[in-house]
Amino acid sequence: MEYTQLGRTGLKVSRLVLGTMNFGPQTDEPDSHAIMDAALDAGLNFFDTANVYGWGENKGRTETIIGNWFAKGGDRRDKVVLATKVYGNMAADGAGPWPNHDKLSALNIRRAVDASLKRLQTDYIDLYQFHHIDRRTPFEEIWQAIDTLVQQGKILYVGSSNFPGYKIAQANEIAARRHGTIGLVSEQCLYNLAERRAEMEVIPAAQDYGLGVIPWSPLHGGLLGGVIKKEVEGGRRASGRAADALANSAMRAQIQAYEDLLDKHGIEPGEAGLAWLLTRPGVTGPIVGPRTAEQLDSALRAVELELSEELLTGLDEIFPGPGPSPEAFAW
């Protein structure tokens, strides 16, 4: 496994991030534990979750599964860089939140941290991430709450998720004015070959402020994982985001060209999609969310995969990026 620094921090993390969103809803607890053991054995030390994972009536279930795994001992917690998130309503789906039980008020941050720590069966969270922007809570209040939690030893670093570039800048400028605190150290954003809008402003802002970029949905909901080939050879029809995309004839042609190019080079599409992200400036590592041990093995192979300049050029031709800002929309 390869390691890198998380943004401008001294924290060393693996170039792949183990996403746990499927633990509970798709993968039962014993299999989830087996996947985490396999990830750790492979040297993958960066685990990502969120307080809302488990979804519906089971929000928090994923953190509980991870906490039970930590409780098995064997230095599991000490070896893991643990990231979780705060923002979402923790009430069951269909039930409105009680006042102050979601978003980023100081009160909810304090409440959510303590609840996550209990479920995770740990004393501290390495990376505490804001899952979305809160348009009503000023960053002065947010950072005051975070300062307290850092002083208490409950969290070590703070990151953002789904933030636009201007909010990354705003958050860190205010953090710098408050006692010179480090501010955000990472941004978790939607970024992959088929969705490159983050290159316009989010990734440049992250690089300028020293944030590590952690792409989520690196295969765009399975669209970049060989979906047409699986459909033809195994009768596995696409679902969700991938199915919606393939319903568009232009997108289907684009994905077919992608799969044909990788077939020519003898590379599996899913592994190429991950390997491409590892070549991108500013990227710490993509989040992989395996439902099975086999899917984890495929993701691990991507770290060792080297993409030729010819292949990278071909991928850019199929999936051209938006270009830099403001030229992409102004000229």
C-alpha distance (Angstrom), angle and dihedral (degrees) to the residues before:
residue distance angle dihedral
M1 . . .
E2 3.77 . .
Y3 3.80 121.5 .
T4 3.78 134.8 -157.8
Q5 3.78 138.7 177.6
L6 3.80 116.9 -88.3
G7 3.79 100.3 -117.1
R8 3.79 112.5 -62.4
T9 3.81 93.7 -21.4
G10 3.78 128.9 103.4
L11 3.80 90.6 -121.2
K12 3.82 114.7 119.3
V13 3.80 116.4 -146.3
S14 3.79 135.6 173.9
R15 3.83 119.5 -98.2
L16 3.80 88.4 -118.1
V17 3.80 123.3 57.0
L18 3.80 119.0 -149.3
G19 3.79 107.3 -130.4
T20 3.78 113.6 -156.0
M21 3.80 102.5 -170.2
N22 3.82 91.5 115.3
F23 3.80 93.3 54.0
G24 3.77 104.6 108.9
P25 3.82 102.3 5.2
Q26 3.84 95.9 54.1
T27 3.81 106.8 7.0
D28 3.80 123.3 46.7
E29 3.80 122.3 -129.0
P30 3.84 99.0 -98.3
D31 3.81 92.0 49.9
S32 3.81 90.7 44.1
H33 3.81 89.4 54.1
A34 3.81 90.6 48.4
I35 3.82 91.1 52.1
M36 3.82 91.6 50.0
D37 3.80 90.7 49.0
A38 3.81 90.5 50.0
A39 3.80 91.1 47.9
L40 3.79 91.8 51.4
D41 3.82 91.2 46.5
A42 3.81 88.1 54.1
G43 3.81 90.8 52.8
L44 3.79 96.4 -105.7
N45 3.80 103.1 145.9
F46 3.83 104.4 165.8
F47 3.84 113.9 88.9
D48 3.81 122.9 -178.5
T49 3.79 128.9 -162.8
A50 3.83 140.4 143.6
N51 3.76 135.5 -137.3
V52 3.83 91.7 -116.3
Y53 3.81 95.6 53.0
G54 3.77 112.1 118.3
W55 3.80 87.3 52.2
G56 3.78 131.3 -151.0
E57 3.78 113.3 22.3
N58 3.81 89.5 -7.3
K59 3.80 102.4 59.0
G60 3.79 107.6 150.7
R61 3.81 92.6 27.6
T62 3.81 93.5 112.9
E63 3.81 92.6 54.3
T64 3.81 88.5 48.8
I65 3.81 91.1 53.4
I66 3.80 90.2 51.4
G67 3.81 91.0 46.6
N68 3.80 91.1 53.0
W69 3.80 88.7 50.9
F70 3.81 91.3 51.7
A71 3.81 88.7 49.8
K72 3.80 89.8 63.2
G73 3.80 87.5 74.8
G74 3.77 123.3 -151.5
D75 3.82 91.9 134.4
R76 3.80 89.3 -70.7
R77 3.79 94.2 143.0
D78 3.80 94.3 43.8
K79 3.82 91.8 53.5
V80 3.80 96.0 49.0
V81 3.79 128.6 83.2
L82 3.79 97.1 -148.1
A83 3.79 122.3 -152.8
T84 3.78 126.2 -178.1
K85 3.80 135.4 162.2
V86 3.79 143.0 -128.1
Y87 3.81 132.2 -158.1
G88 3.78 111.2 75.6
N89 3.77 128.6 103.8
M90 3.80 107.4 -98.4
A91 3.81 94.1 -159.2
A92 3.81 116.7 107.8
D93 3.80 113.7 -85.3
G94 3.77 111.3 -82.6
A95 3.80 92.4 29.1
G96 3.76 118.3 101.3
P97 3.79 117.6 -126.6
W98 3.78 119.1 -100.2
P99 3.80 107.9 -114.2
N100 3.82 111.4 -75.4
H101 3.82 94.4 12.3
D102 3.79 96.8 113.5
K103 3.81 143.1 35.3
L104 3.82 124.8 33.2
S105 3.78 109.4 -52.8
A106 3.79 113.7 138.1
L107 3.79 88.4 -113.1
N108 3.80 94.8 53.5
I109 3.81 93.6 43.4
R110 3.81 90.0 54.0
R111 3.81 92.2 46.5
A112 3.82 94.1 44.5
V113 3.80 94.7 49.4
D114 3.79 92.7 52.8
A115 3.81 91.6 47.3
S116 3.81 92.4 49.4
L117 3.80 92.2 47.7
K118 3.80 89.9 53.1
R119 3.80 93.8 49.2
L120 3.80 92.5 43.8
Q121 3.82 92.0 47.5
T122 3.78 92.1 -135.2
D123 3.80 137.5 116.6
Y124 3.80 96.8 -133.4
I125 3.80 144.9 21.0
D126 3.79 117.1 -136.4
L127 3.81 97.3 -154.0
Y128 3.79 120.4 20.3
Q129 3.80 111.0 -167.9
F130 3.79 132.3 -161.3
H131 3.82 102.1 -131.5
H132 3.81 93.8 -153.9
I133 3.78 140.3 -6.1
D134 3.80 117.5 -81.9
R135 3.79 107.3 -145.2
R136 3.81 93.5 -167.9
T137 3.80 102.4 48.8
P138 3.82 117.5 74.5
F139 3.78 117.9 -132.1
E140 3.80 89.5 -123.5
E141 3.80 88.0 67.5
I142 3.79 93.6 42.3
W143 3.80 93.9 51.1
Q144 3.81 92.1 46.1
A145 3.81 88.5 56.6
I146 3.79 91.4 46.0
D147 3.82 93.0 48.6
T148 3.79 89.1 56.2
L149 3.80 93.0 49.7
V150 3.80 92.0 48.7
Q151 3.81 90.3 50.4
Q152 3.80 89.1 50.0
G153 3.81 90.2 52.0
K154 3.81 93.3 -121.1
I155 3.80 95.1 120.5
L156 3.80 133.0 20.5
Y157 3.81 107.3 -170.3
V158 3.80 136.3 15.0
G159 3.79 129.5 -140.7
S160 3.78 138.7 175.1
S161 3.78 133.4 -131.1
N162 3.80 128.4 -158.7
F163 3.81 92.0 3.3
P164 3.82 121.0 152.3
G165 3.78 116.8 -128.4
Y166 3.79 95.2 -102.4
K167 3.82 91.8 54.7
I168 3.81 90.9 51.8
A169 3.80 87.9 53.5
Q170 3.81 93.6 44.6
A171 3.80 93.2 48.5
N172 3.78 94.3 50.4
E173 3.78 96.5 42.0
I174 3.81 89.6 55.0
A175 3.82 91.3 44.8
A176 3.80 89.9 52.4
R177 3.80 91.2 51.9
R178 3.82 90.1 51.0
H179 3.79 105.7 75.1
G180 3.82 90.9 -48.4
T181 3.81 92.3 -79.0
I182 3.79 117.9 177.8
G183 3.81 96.0 -114.6
L184 3.79 121.6 -169.3
V185 3.82 115.9 3.7
S186 3.82 99.8 -179.3
E187 3.79 143.3 24.0
Q188 3.80 122.1 -151.9
C189 3.79 108.6 -156.9
L190 3.79 142.7 161.8
Y191 3.80 104.3 -93.9
N192 3.78 133.5 150.1
L193 3.80 140.9 123.7
A194 3.80 92.5 -76.8
E195 3.82 94.9 43.4
R196 3.80 111.9 43.7
R197 3.81 102.9 149.8
A198 3.81 89.5 112.5
E199 3.82 86.7 73.6
M200 3.80 90.9 70.5
E201 3.81 100.7 64.2
V202 3.80 115.1 -25.3
I203 3.79 97.7 64.5
P204 3.84 95.0 40.6
A205 3.82 89.4 50.8
A206 3.80 90.5 48.2
Q207 3.80 91.2 50.5
D208 3.80 93.8 47.0
Y209 3.81 91.4 51.6
G210 3.79 95.2 40.8
L211 3.81 98.7 -110.4
G212 3.77 121.9 152.2
V213 3.81 112.4 -126.1
I214 3.81 116.2 -131.1
P215 3.83 110.6 -171.8
W216 3.79 117.6 -149.1
S217 3.81 123.5 -157.8
P218 3.83 90.6 23.6
L219 3.83 90.9 176.4
H220 3.81 93.5 42.5
G221 3.77 96.6 -115.8
G222 3.82 92.9 -42.6
L223 3.81 94.8 -50.5
L224 3.82 91.1 117.8
G225 3.79 95.1 42.5
G226 3.80 99.0 86.2
V227 3.78 94.9 -81.6
I228 3.83 96.9 161.2
K229 3.80 92.5 46.4
K230 3.80 90.3 50.9
E231 3.78 89.9 48.0
V232 3.81 92.6 52.6
E233 3.80 99.5 39.0
G234 3.77 103.0 33.8
G235 3.76 105.6 20.9
R236 3.83 90.7 -119.5
R237 3.76 106.5 150.1
A238 3.76 119.5 -151.0
S239 3.79 119.8 -109.7
G240 3.78 138.4 -168.2
R241 3.81 117.4 2.8
A242 3.83 92.7 -2.9
A243 3.82 93.0 53.8
D244 3.80 91.6 48.4
A245 3.80 90.9 50.9
L246 3.80 94.9 47.7
A247 3.80 90.1 53.0
N248 3.81 85.1 71.0
S249 3.81 107.4 81.2
A250 3.81 93.8 -149.4
M251 3.80 91.8 51.7
R252 3.80 91.5 46.4
A253 3.81 89.8 53.6
Q254 3.80 89.4 49.6
I255 3.81 92.6 51.5
Q256 3.81 90.6 46.3
A257 3.81 89.9 53.4
Y258 3.81 89.0 49.3
E259 3.78 93.2 51.7
D260 3.82 92.2 44.5
L261 3.81 91.0 52.0
L262 3.80 92.9 51.0
D263 3.78 92.0 44.8
K264 3.80 87.7 55.5
H265 3.81 89.1 54.4
G266 3.82 93.7 42.8
I267 3.81 94.3 -119.4
E268 3.80 128.4 133.8
P269 3.82 111.3 -116.1
G270 3.80 96.2 -130.8
E271 3.78 92.7 51.1
A272 3.80 91.4 47.4
G273 3.81 91.9 50.8
L274 3.80 90.9 55.4
A275 3.80 94.0 41.4
W276 3.81 90.3 52.5
L277 3.80 90.8 56.8
L278 3.80 89.8 51.9
T279 3.82 88.5 60.5
R280 3.80 93.8 53.7
P281 3.81 120.5 105.7
G282 3.79 114.2 -105.7
V283 3.80 96.2 12.9
T284 3.79 114.5 134.3
G285 3.79 94.4 -175.5
P286 3.80 139.7 -50.2
I287 3.78 122.8 -106.3
V288 3.79 113.7 -113.2
G289 3.79 117.2 -164.5
P290 3.80 107.7 -164.8
R291 3.78 120.0 -170.1
T292 3.81 90.4 -169.4
A293 3.80 139.2 28.3
E294 3.82 89.1 -111.7
Q295 3.79 91.3 59.3
L296 3.80 89.5 51.4
D297 3.82 90.4 52.4
S298 3.81 90.4 53.3
A299 3.81 91.5 50.5
L300 3.80 92.1 49.4
R301 3.80 90.9 55.5
A302 3.80 89.3 60.2
V303 3.82 91.1 68.8
E304 3.79 90.5 63.5
L305 3.80 95.3 42.6
E306 3.81 116.6 107.9
L307 3.79 116.2 -159.1
S308 3.80 116.4 -149.1
E309 3.79 121.6 -127.6
E310 3.80 88.0 -114.0
L311 3.80 91.1 56.1
L312 3.81 93.4 44.6
T313 3.79 89.6 51.9
G314 3.78 90.2 49.5
L315 3.80 91.7 50.9
D316 3.81 90.7 50.8
E317 3.79 90.0 51.7
I318 3.81 91.6 53.4
F319 3.81 95.3 40.2
P320 3.81 107.5 26.3
G321 3.78 114.7 -169.0
P322 3.80 121.4 -123.0
G323 3.78 93.9 -109.1
P324 3.80 127.6 -124.2
S325 3.77 124.9 -44.8
P326 3.03 128.8 -78.0
E327 3.81 94.6 12.3
A328 3.82 91.3 59.4
F329 3.79 91.5 66.2
A330 3.79 105.7 13.3
W331 3.82 105.4 51.2
